[in-house]
Amino acid sequence: MAKRSMESLVKTGKVTRGYLGASVGPLSQELAKEFKVTDTSGAFVQDVTRGGPADRAGITPGDVIRKFDGRSVTDSAKPSLPPPAPADSRQVGVRRMLMRTEQNYS
């Protein structure tokens, strides 16, 4: 991430970062039970920015992000959701209730 920031700073004079456009938090046992998820791994989507990348990809509050760019998301507190470069497209594995789906967002 530092290398990309430095390259952006040199090239454009500023650093522009991508973002998911969603607030995530830990998936507690209570939430896992409520949303019929068998374990607490992943990042629980608490809120989605209207018109942001997550919203455009169809991610909604209550979803659980299990994969990000091909890597497992085990805990929302760990930096496993790295900010992508602006306009990059990433694949996100989402669990919605009992359905698994993969979404691209950019």
Secondary structure as UniProt FT lines:
FT   HELIX           2..12
FT   STRAND          22..25
FT   HELIX           29..34
FT   TURN            35..36
FT   STRAND          43..48
FT   TURN            50..51
FT   HELIX           53..57
FT   TURN            61..62
FT   STRAND          64..68
FT   TURN            69..70
FT   STRAND          71..72
FT   TURN            76..77
FT   TURN            86..87
FT   STRAND          90..96
FT   TURN            97..98
FT   STRAND          99..105
//
